[in-house]
Amino acid sequence: MTPRVYSAPWVLAGRAAAGATPAALRDGAVALEGDRVLAAGPRAAVEERFGAGERLDAVILPALVNAHLHLELSHMAGRVAGGEGLPAWIHLFISARALPRPEEEAAQAMIMSAEDMVRAGVAAVGDVSNTLGSVAPLAAAGFSGTVYQEVFGVTPARIEAALAGARAARAACPPAPGLRIALSPHAVYSTHGATLGQLLAAGPASIHLAEDPAERALCATGTGDFARMFSSLGAARSLRPRARSAVAFVAEHLAPHHLAVHCVDVDEDDVALLARTGATVVLCPRSNRFIVGKLPPVAALLAAGVPLAVGTDSLASCPSLSPLADLALLRRELPGIPAATLLPLAWNGLAVGAPHVGALAPGAAPGVLAAPLEGARVEDPFDFVVSAFGAEERPFTWLARPRAEALA
Ligand SMILES: [Zn+2]
């Protein structure tokens, strides 16, 4: 197969080693063979080895990761109001989800959302599913990563039933190349405490954590809206104060193969605890803004060395599944954090079990994108990708897109 060579005013190489600034090559090039990267580097060096390239007026970069979404909730777009905090949102969500809908509508919404994610440059996902109904549309669209099969239930009887249902769904789910399935607890306020620990101890998993101050109130004092919910579900016995915060309650179970999603209501001690666990915190700022009206403490998490990724959450709380649009919000609201620091959050394939995604490494098939410059001359290509391309949700051009069959 003849190598394909593309050159551009800027080539971004993707995630760098911890603490290092990711490389931006001015007048760079990438050589590809099929889906695989042969080389990425200065244009002169790449063209000397592989021949003259096609010149693109674009920023070339590795494909992106949406580390937290719920594809199966795509048909709920615009159907749940926010702004009153998480407990209120959950009440509205449960009522809206209970409305009868044709199955075909939900299936079609998943297919369309998966296509939207492709246009948004996404190659790998950390998808959360209760039914595993998202596995087939994600696999068909060629995504790799992890589907976190989520269970909840605050009483022993309810969580046992949820686990039995999860086992049945898993047994009925056809294998999907490139996607692994990981059983996961929903959150501290929704999952029986002992089971929550067991699920995290079992291996890779994801948990919604510290999204709203109501979780702290439940864990620290056994009061508040979630405590009332516990009582109404017949789980009042679980209401003894358990830890000083939601993070403190689960920290002993968290490990580097876990995702802690949201982490908005975290204090200094929580941030230090999270850093010690090595778990990746997935930021979903547009969803947080919509539901709880706050953003996570990004600067503190970065300063503590907490591994970070970015997700969109579902269309029930976020207007699109573009992770770059979430980074654009952070860039706008937290101008002290450079785009070169934020963009690598969308290259964290490691966090979702897709380590080949997020870097232009020779031999790998990460998916390669071009973000057309349309004549713009940019001095900071990271800022162009986040603040112009991402904020406006412009569609990427794929220079190489791995097919699911090609993935390990
Ligand atoms: Zn979520």
Residues whose N, C-alpha, C, O or C-beta is under 5 A from the ligand:
A	BS01	ZN	D313
